[in-house]
Amino acid sequence: MLLLSRQRVASIERRPSGHILPSCLRRRCSAHATETGGKQKAAVVGNGLTGKDVIVRYYEAYNSGDLDTIASLLAPEVSYHDMTYEEPLIGRDKVVKFLKKVRRLMPGDLKFVIEDVTTGDPRAVGITWHAESGEGVVLPFSRGCSFYTLNPQGQITTARDVVESVIKPGDTTLKVLNAVTPVIRRLGPAADLSALSRLPLASAAVWAFYAGYSAYIMLGSSAPGVPVYATPPEVLTEVFYESLNFFYVNIGLSALGLSPVPSVPCPPVSEAVFNFVNAWSLMALPYMLADGRSRKLGGAKRVVAWWTGIMFLTNVFYIPYLAQRAAPEPPATPGALPPTPPANSPLPGWAPAFGATSLTVGLLSIGWALAARPEYGGLAERLSYFLETFNSNRAFYAFIVDSGLYCIWQAVLMEDAPARYRFVPFFGMAAHLITGGRAKTEDEEGL
């Protein structure tokens, strides 16, 4: 959730200092009270404000959309950790950028209301809050508490949010803690969750998916048609002829009497599916070369080698490539945590040509499936052919399945692209390449 809310003055009760602070902060507040003769005075920081004043102003600024004031109240090195996220945000610019994104994604009338705030320590403040929408409608699961520390200049240096859980496990949480505590005690420092980043969990999941894909599509008997090892010769022959007509080039040359190899007519629906999927595969190369996570595969030549395999056998190579891409980055020193993956590079200068080529082939494939080779009948006959072949030909079935998976792979490779390109199958990828591969703007972050 958020670290910010709107002050509702009437709701702030003047309770003893440290009321909602951890014990260490309560001791600091008590010490401060002792130094002032037992009376807890409102101590101030360098800007003449009390710690409470700073936090209240902070919340008021958020609810009014005053990000400039928010920035002025944050120390340059501020650390903000929303406990619903794994890692904290470090630095004023990152926190302000995050808050700007949250304001854009959340309802415009949503406000965060302070319920209680501590006053005893000028440089440590705790609050409780909830969220409201409209005319004071309290949102469910919107309660939380936040803790702040300030520097001598009255700027926030650390912030931590603890938000109400949507799931209410009750005593189950205590039972789980009781069960895992002996294991954690035995593991010692190795029980730190950050150690999980050393494990190739995402990569293992992709490899497991590949095993299932291979068993179902290539080796099993559950999918339509026969397994790869029992593919009939006529199916292999048809795929070979479709390969000769790659991107319809040989068909065009044959029409001009220039065909270097024979152009054998195949069912237009099969030709269209074959070329459409290959056009989609073609567009992957610019993203693979620009992808920061792919650098650990061994350089551009190896990436091109993987892409070449994808062009010939689609997901037989695509999924293993993604599995290796998902592996943790090699640590700088043995035993160290894996570093953050390198940032993606700009797309190559020739990327628009790949996008235009694939878009042309894709549109031509749609027209080819619908109208090419009139001897194969009209739309009804072509639809009948599609359904019959889908339910009997393993190679054709695999191409259709691959098309569905390509929608997911596209979103993975285009993580830096705006949503209007990233999540529009095939045509979004082509348009993004043609327009030069524009990255998301700051306003589009999180979409």
Backbone torsions as a table, in degrees:
resi	resn	phi	psi	omega
1	MET	NA	-141.4	-173.3
2	LEU	-119.9	162.6	173.7
3	LEU	-98.9	5.4	-172.0
4	LEU	-121.1	154.5	175.3
5	SER	-159.6	173.9	-179.1
6	ARG	-95.9	135.2	176.8
7	GLN	-77.3	131.8	168.9
8	ARG	-116.7	100.0	-167.5
9	VAL	-53.8	-40.0	-176.6
10	ALA	-64.1	-21.7	-176.2
11	SER	-89.7	-5.7	-177.1
12	ILE	-90.3	110.5	179.7
13	GLU	-88.7	141.8	179.3
14	ARG	-86.6	85.8	-178.0
15	ARG	-97.3	167.8	178.5
16	PRO	-57.4	146.2	-178.1
17	SER	-61.8	150.1	179.0
18	GLY	78.9	9.4	-174.1
19	HIS	-57.1	-37.2	-179.1
20	ILE	-119.1	19.5	179.9
21	LEU	-95.3	156.4	173.5
22	PRO	-61.4	164.9	-174.7
23	SER	-59.8	-36.2	-179.0
24	CYS	-63.8	-36.5	179.3
25	LEU	-76.8	-31.3	176.7
26	ARG	-63.4	-37.4	179.0
27	ARG	-64.6	-39.0	178.4
28	ARG	-63.7	-40.1	179.2
29	CYS	-65.8	-40.0	179.9
30	SER	-64.5	-40.1	178.7
31	ALA	-62.8	-40.4	178.7
32	HIS	-62.7	-39.6	179.7
33	ALA	-65.3	-38.7	179.3
34	THR	-63.2	-42.2	-179.0
35	GLU	-63.9	-24.3	-178.4
36	THR	-101.1	22.3	175.1
37	GLY	77.9	26.4	176.5
38	GLY	88.1	-7.2	178.4
39	LYS	-104.9	127.9	-177.1
40	GLN	-86.3	97.2	179.8
41	LYS	-85.2	157.2	-179.7
42	ALA	-80.0	88.7	179.1
43	ALA	-68.9	152.0	-176.4
44	VAL	-117.8	161.4	175.5
45	VAL	-103.9	-171.1	-170.3
46	GLY	-60.6	-24.8	-178.9
47	ASN	-90.4	9.7	178.3
48	GLY	82.3	2.8	-180.0
49	LEU	-103.9	152.0	170.1
50	THR	-76.7	164.1	176.5
51	GLY	-58.1	-40.0	177.6
52	LYS	-60.5	-43.1	-179.3
53	ASP	-59.1	-41.9	-178.4
54	VAL	-62.3	-46.4	-176.3
55	ILE	-69.5	-40.0	177.7
56	VAL	-62.1	-43.3	177.8
57	ARG	-62.5	-37.7	179.1
58	TYR	-59.6	-46.0	-179.4
59	TYR	-68.7	-41.0	177.8
60	GLU	-60.8	-40.4	-179.9
61	ALA	-64.6	-40.7	179.5
62	TYR	-63.7	-47.7	-176.0
63	ASN	-66.9	-22.7	176.9
64	SER	-94.6	-2.0	179.7
65	GLY	77.0	20.4	-177.4
66	ASP	-88.8	80.8	-177.0
67	LEU	-70.7	-24.5	177.2
68	ASP	-65.1	-43.3	177.0
69	THR	-65.0	-40.7	177.2
70	ILE	-57.0	-47.1	-179.2
71	ALA	-60.4	-37.9	-178.7
72	SER	-69.2	-23.4	-179.6
73	LEU	-90.1	-4.4	178.9
74	LEU	-100.2	135.8	172.8
75	ALA	-70.3	150.7	-179.2
76	PRO	-55.5	-33.9	-176.4
77	GLU	-100.4	21.8	-175.4
78	VAL	-53.4	143.1	175.2
79	SER	-118.5	120.3	179.7
80	TYR	-119.6	124.0	-179.5
81	HIS	-124.9	106.1	168.7
82	ASP	-82.6	121.1	-171.5
83	MET	-70.9	-3.2	171.8
84	THR	-83.1	-7.1	176.4
85	TYR	-111.0	153.7	-176.2
86	GLU	-72.7	-42.3	-173.7
87	GLU	-116.7	149.0	175.9
88	PRO	-76.8	160.3	171.3
89	LEU	-92.1	131.0	-177.5
90	ILE	-115.9	124.4	176.5
91	GLY	107.4	141.8	-177.2
92	ARG	-57.8	-45.9	-175.9
93	ASP	-61.5	-41.3	-179.1
94	LYS	-66.8	-39.6	-179.8
95	VAL	-67.2	-44.7	179.6
96	VAL	-63.4	-40.3	178.4
97	LYS	-62.3	-41.3	178.7
98	PHE	-63.6	-45.1	-179.2
99	LEU	-65.3	-35.6	176.9
100	LYS	-63.5	-41.7	178.4
101	LYS	-64.5	-42.3	-178.9
102	VAL	-63.3	-42.5	178.9
103	ARG	-62.2	-33.9	-179.8
104	ARG	-72.3	-35.7	-175.2
105	LEU	-86.0	-24.9	-177.9
106	MET	-86.5	158.5	177.1
107	PRO	-56.2	143.8	-175.2
108	GLY	-65.3	-26.7	-177.2
109	ASP	-97.3	10.6	-179.7
110	LEU	-78.2	130.4	179.0
111	LYS	-127.5	150.3	175.7
112	PHE	-106.9	124.2	-170.2
113	VAL	-109.3	122.7	176.2
114	ILE	-71.7	130.1	176.2
115	GLU	-97.5	-40.8	-176.9
116	ASP	-152.2	149.5	-178.3
117	VAL	-147.7	139.7	178.6
118	THR	-81.4	156.9	-175.0
119	THR	-132.6	-5.1	-169.1
120	GLY	-79.4	-24.8	-175.2
121	ASP	-118.7	124.3	-177.1
122	PRO	-68.7	-16.9	-175.0
123	ARG	-121.8	12.4	175.1
124	ALA	-145.4	120.3	-174.1
125	VAL	-132.6	136.6	173.1
126	GLY	-121.4	144.4	179.3
127	ILE	-139.0	157.4	165.1
128	THR	-116.5	150.4	-174.3
129	TRP	-154.1	169.2	170.4
130	HIS	-147.2	168.5	-179.0
131	ALA	-107.1	142.6	177.1
132	GLU	-128.2	154.1	176.6
133	SER	-132.7	143.6	179.4
134	GLY	67.3	-137.9	-177.5
135	GLU	-89.6	70.4	173.9
136	GLY	73.8	22.6	178.1
137	VAL	-81.3	115.0	-178.3
138	VAL	-76.7	126.4	-179.3
139	LEU	-78.6	143.3	177.1
140	PRO	-68.0	150.8	178.0
141	PHE	56.5	34.1	-175.4
142	SER	-113.6	10.4	179.9
143	ARG	-84.2	151.8	178.5
144	GLY	-167.5	173.6	174.3
145	CYS	-136.1	150.7	-177.6
146	SER	-136.1	149.9	-179.0
147	PHE	-128.8	135.8	-175.4
148	TYR	-131.9	147.3	166.9
149	THR	-123.5	148.3	-176.6
150	LEU	-122.8	153.3	174.5
151	ASN	-87.4	174.3	-178.3
152	PRO	-60.0	-20.7	179.4
153	GLN	-85.6	0.7	178.4
154	GLY	82.9	20.5	176.8
155	GLN	-102.6	146.7	-178.2
156	ILE	-73.4	126.6	179.2
157	THR	-104.6	-33.5	175.8
158	THR	-138.3	146.7	176.4
159	ALA	-144.0	136.8	178.3
160	ARG	-136.5	129.9	178.7
161	ASP	-109.0	135.0	171.1
162	VAL	-121.3	116.9	-170.8
163	VAL	-108.2	145.1	178.0
164	GLU	-56.4	134.8	-179.9
165	SER	-80.2	138.7	175.2
166	VAL	-69.0	-36.6	178.1
167	ILE	-89.0	133.9	-179.2
168	LYS	-113.5	84.3	-175.0
169	PRO	-73.9	-16.6	177.4
170	GLY	61.5	-133.3	-176.6
171	ASP	-65.1	-17.2	179.6
172	THR	-59.0	-37.2	178.9
173	THR	-60.0	-44.0	179.7
174	LEU	-64.2	-39.1	179.9
175	LYS	-67.2	-39.6	178.4
176	VAL	-65.1	-44.5	178.2
177	LEU	-60.2	-41.3	179.0
178	ASN	-63.7	-35.3	-178.1
179	ALA	-74.8	-37.6	-174.0
180	VAL	-90.9	-15.4	-177.7
181	THR	-57.3	-44.6	177.8
182	PRO	-59.6	-37.2	179.1
183	VAL	-67.1	-44.7	179.7
184	ILE	-62.9	-41.2	179.6
185	ARG	-61.7	-38.7	-179.4
186	ARG	-70.9	-38.4	-179.3
187	LEU	-70.9	-30.7	-179.7
188	GLY	65.4	-135.7	-179.0
189	PRO	-58.9	-25.1	-179.2
190	ALA	-68.2	-12.1	179.5
191	ALA	-79.4	-5.6	178.5
192	ASP	-59.3	129.3	-177.8
193	LEU	-61.8	-23.5	178.6
194	SER	-63.1	-22.4	178.7
195	ALA	-66.1	-22.2	178.7
196	LEU	-63.1	-24.5	-179.6
197	SER	-67.2	-15.9	176.1
198	ARG	-76.2	-20.7	-175.2
199	LEU	-87.2	137.2	-179.4
200	PRO	-80.4	58.9	-174.4
201	LEU	-66.0	-46.4	-179.9
202	ALA	-64.1	-42.6	179.1
203	SER	-62.6	-42.3	179.2
204	ALA	-62.6	-37.3	179.0
205	ALA	-64.8	-40.2	179.0
206	VAL	-68.0	-40.4	176.9
207	TRP	-62.6	-39.0	178.0
208	ALA	-63.6	-40.3	176.8
209	PHE	-62.9	-39.5	179.7
210	TYR	-63.2	-38.5	177.5
211	ALA	-62.2	-42.8	177.9
212	GLY	-66.5	-41.1	177.9
213	TYR	-60.5	-46.4	-178.7
214	SER	-63.8	-42.5	-179.0
215	ALA	-64.6	-38.2	-176.2
216	TYR	-81.9	-50.2	-173.5
217	ILE	-79.0	-42.0	-170.7
218	MET	-99.5	-35.7	-170.1
219	LEU	-114.0	-22.6	-173.5
220	GLY	-83.2	173.8	179.5
221	SER	-111.5	3.2	-178.2
222	SER	-78.4	-34.4	-179.5
223	ALA	-73.9	157.6	178.0
224	PRO	-57.9	149.7	179.9
225	GLY	82.4	-164.0	-176.9
226	VAL	-111.9	158.3	178.3
227	PRO	-59.3	163.5	-176.4
228	VAL	-56.1	-42.6	-175.9
229	TYR	-68.7	-10.9	178.7
230	ALA	-116.0	20.1	-178.1
231	THR	-59.9	127.8	-180.0
232	PRO	-64.0	148.6	-179.9
233	PRO	-57.0	-35.3	-177.4
234	GLU	-66.7	-31.6	177.0
235	VAL	-69.8	-42.9	177.7
236	LEU	-61.9	-39.0	179.4
237	THR	-64.6	-41.9	179.9
238	GLU	-64.5	-42.0	178.2
239	VAL	-63.0	-37.7	178.4
240	PHE	-63.6	-45.2	179.5
241	TYR	-65.2	-37.1	176.7
242	GLU	-64.3	-35.2	177.3
243	SER	-65.3	-37.2	177.4
244	LEU	-64.9	-28.1	179.6
245	ASN	-96.0	28.4	-178.2
246	PHE	-53.2	125.7	179.5
247	PHE	55.6	23.5	174.2
248	TYR	64.7	10.9	-177.4
249	VAL	-64.5	-47.9	-177.6
250	ASN	-66.4	-32.0	177.5
251	ILE	-65.3	-43.1	178.7
252	GLY	-65.1	-42.7	178.4
253	LEU	-64.3	-38.2	179.3
254	SER	-63.8	-38.3	178.7
255	ALA	-64.4	-26.9	178.1
256	LEU	-92.5	1.8	-178.7
257	GLY	74.8	21.8	-176.2
258	LEU	-115.3	12.1	-173.0
259	SER	-65.2	119.6	178.3
260	PRO	-73.1	-25.3	176.4
261	VAL	-130.2	155.8	-178.6
262	PRO	-60.5	139.9	175.2
263	SER	-104.3	101.1	-176.5
264	VAL	-89.7	122.0	-180.0
265	PRO	-62.7	138.1	175.2
266	CYS	-125.8	164.2	176.2
267	PRO	-53.3	127.0	-173.2
268	PRO	-61.2	-31.1	178.6
269	VAL	-65.1	-43.0	178.2
270	SER	-65.1	-42.5	178.2
271	GLU	-61.0	-40.9	-177.9
272	ALA	-66.4	-45.0	179.7
273	VAL	-62.6	-44.7	179.7
274	PHE	-57.5	-48.4	-176.4
275	ASN	-74.2	-33.2	178.7
276	PHE	-63.7	-46.1	-179.7
277	VAL	-65.1	-38.8	179.1
278	ASN	-68.7	-33.7	175.2
279	ALA	-64.4	-36.7	177.1
280	TRP	-66.8	-41.2	177.5
281	SER	-62.5	-38.7	-179.1
282	LEU	-56.8	-40.7	-175.5
283	MET	-70.2	-13.6	-178.4
284	ALA	-70.2	-29.3	-172.1
285	LEU	-57.6	-49.2	-179.7
286	PRO	-57.6	-38.7	-179.8
287	TYR	-71.2	-37.7	179.0
288	MET	-63.8	-40.0	-179.8
289	LEU	-71.6	-30.7	-179.9
290	ALA	-86.4	-11.7	-172.7
291	ASP	-72.4	123.9	179.9
292	GLY	-64.8	-37.6	-178.5
293	ARG	-68.2	-21.2	-177.7
294	SER	-81.5	-8.9	-176.5
295	ARG	-66.4	-27.7	-179.9
296	LYS	-72.0	-6.8	178.5
297	LEU	-74.9	-13.7	175.2
298	GLY	119.3	20.0	175.5
299	GLY	102.9	174.7	-173.4
300	ALA	-63.0	-36.8	-177.6
301	LYS	-62.8	-40.8	179.4
302	ARG	-70.9	-35.7	176.7
303	VAL	-62.6	-43.2	177.8
304	VAL	-63.1	-36.5	178.2
305	ALA	-63.4	-42.6	176.7
306	TRP	-62.4	-43.2	-179.6
307	TRP	-63.9	-37.6	177.4
308	THR	-60.3	-42.4	175.9
309	GLY	-62.2	-38.2	177.9
310	ILE	-62.7	-40.7	179.7
311	MET	-61.9	-33.4	-178.6
312	PHE	-86.7	-42.0	-170.8
313	LEU	-131.3	23.6	173.8
314	THR	43.3	-117.2	-170.8
315	ASN	-73.3	-9.4	172.6
316	VAL	-60.0	-30.9	176.9
317	PHE	-109.1	-28.8	-175.1
318	TYR	-63.4	-47.3	-176.5
319	ILE	-66.7	-44.4	174.8
320	PRO	-60.1	-36.3	175.6
321	TYR	-60.2	-46.0	-179.6
322	LEU	-65.3	-33.7	178.6
323	ALA	-65.0	-43.5	178.5
324	GLN	-69.9	-35.2	177.1
325	ARG	-62.5	-34.7	-176.3
326	ALA	-79.9	-7.8	-179.3
327	ALA	-67.0	153.1	177.8
328	PRO	-59.8	151.8	176.9
329	GLU	-68.0	145.8	178.2
330	PRO	-61.6	130.7	-179.9
331	PRO	-68.5	152.3	-179.5
332	ALA	-66.6	-36.0	178.3
333	THR	-134.0	151.8	179.5
334	PRO	-56.4	133.0	178.7
335	GLY	87.5	-11.9	179.8
336	ALA	-77.3	159.5	176.3
337	LEU	-70.1	147.9	178.0
338	PRO	-61.4	139.5	178.3
339	PRO	-73.7	167.4	174.2
340	THR	-64.8	137.8	179.1
341	PRO	-56.9	145.7	178.5
342	PRO	-59.8	151.2	176.9
343	ALA	-67.3	152.2	177.7
344	ASN	-70.2	146.1	176.2
345	SER	-86.8	163.2	172.1
346	PRO	-61.5	152.5	177.9
347	LEU	-65.0	150.2	179.1
348	PRO	-59.2	156.8	-178.7
349	GLY	-63.8	-23.3	-179.6
350	TRP	-89.0	2.7	-178.3
351	ALA	-57.0	-41.1	178.8
352	PRO	-58.5	-33.1	178.9
353	ALA	-65.7	-38.8	177.3
354	PHE	-65.9	-40.2	178.8
355	GLY	-64.2	-44.1	-179.3
356	ALA	-65.9	-40.9	178.8
357	THR	-62.4	-47.3	-178.3
358	SER	-66.3	-39.3	178.4
359	LEU	-63.0	-42.2	178.6
360	THR	-61.3	-46.6	-179.7
361	VAL	-65.9	-38.8	179.9
362	GLY	-63.3	-46.4	178.8
363	LEU	-65.9	-40.5	177.8
364	LEU	-62.8	-36.9	-180.0
365	SER	-64.5	-39.8	178.3
366	ILE	-63.0	-47.0	177.6
367	GLY	-64.2	-37.0	-179.9
368	TRP	-63.7	-43.7	180.0
369	ALA	-64.2	-32.7	-175.0
370	LEU	-86.1	-29.9	-168.8
371	ALA	-138.3	-15.1	-175.6
372	ALA	-70.1	155.7	178.6
373	ARG	51.3	75.9	-176.3
374	PRO	-55.7	-23.3	-178.9
375	GLU	-64.7	-12.8	178.7
376	TYR	-91.2	9.3	172.9
377	GLY	93.4	-176.0	-178.6
378	GLY	-91.2	-162.3	-175.5
379	LEU	-62.6	-39.2	-178.5
380	ALA	-63.4	-44.1	179.7
381	GLU	-66.2	-36.2	-179.6
382	ARG	-70.9	-38.9	175.8
383	LEU	-64.6	-41.1	177.9
384	SER	-62.2	-41.2	177.8
385	TYR	-62.6	-43.9	-179.6
386	PHE	-58.0	-49.7	-176.9
387	LEU	-66.2	-42.3	-179.3
388	GLU	-65.3	-43.5	-179.0
389	THR	-69.9	-38.1	177.7
390	PHE	-59.0	-34.4	-176.5
391	ASN	-94.7	5.9	-177.7
392	SER	-139.4	-19.2	-173.9
393	ASN	-112.2	112.8	-175.6
394	ARG	-63.2	-39.5	-179.1
395	ALA	-64.2	-45.3	178.6
396	PHE	-63.6	-43.9	178.8
397	TYR	-59.3	-41.7	-179.5
398	ALA	-63.6	-38.7	178.2
399	PHE	-62.3	-39.2	179.6
400	ILE	-68.5	-42.9	176.5
401	VAL	-61.3	-42.5	178.9
402	ASP	-60.2	-37.5	178.6
403	SER	-60.9	-41.5	177.2
404	GLY	-64.0	-42.4	179.1
405	LEU	-68.3	-32.4	179.1
406	TYR	-61.5	-28.8	176.3
407	CYS	-60.1	-38.7	179.4
408	ILE	-74.2	-45.8	-178.5
409	TRP	-61.6	-36.0	177.9
410	GLN	-59.2	-46.1	-179.4
411	ALA	-64.1	-33.3	178.8
412	VAL	-67.3	-48.5	-176.8
413	LEU	-71.9	-26.4	-176.0
414	MET	-99.7	37.4	-175.2
415	GLU	-61.8	-24.3	179.8
416	ASP	-90.6	-4.9	-174.8
417	ALA	-86.5	151.2	174.5
418	PRO	-59.1	152.3	-174.9
419	ALA	-59.5	-32.9	-176.8
420	ARG	-67.2	-17.4	172.8
421	TYR	-98.9	-44.5	-170.7
422	ARG	-62.2	-38.3	-172.3
423	PHE	-105.7	14.6	173.2
424	VAL	-105.2	105.8	-173.6
425	PRO	-55.3	138.1	176.0
426	PHE	60.6	-64.0	-172.8
427	PHE	-69.3	-32.0	174.6
428	GLY	-65.8	-39.6	178.1
429	MET	-65.3	-44.8	179.5
430	ALA	-62.0	-44.7	-179.3
431	ALA	-64.3	-38.8	179.7
432	HIS	-64.3	-41.1	177.8
433	LEU	-66.2	-44.1	-177.3
434	ILE	-62.5	-36.3	-178.7
435	THR	-84.7	8.2	174.6
436	GLY	94.5	6.4	175.6
437	GLY	72.7	45.0	-178.6
438	ARG	-61.5	135.6	177.7
439	ALA	-82.8	165.1	176.5
440	LYS	-61.6	140.8	172.1
441	THR	-80.9	172.1	179.5
442	GLU	-59.6	-36.6	-179.4
443	ASP	-70.8	-18.7	-178.7
444	GLU	-97.2	-1.6	178.9
445	GLU	-60.1	138.3	178.6
446	GLY	89.5	-5.1	179.7
447	LEU	-98.0	NA	NA
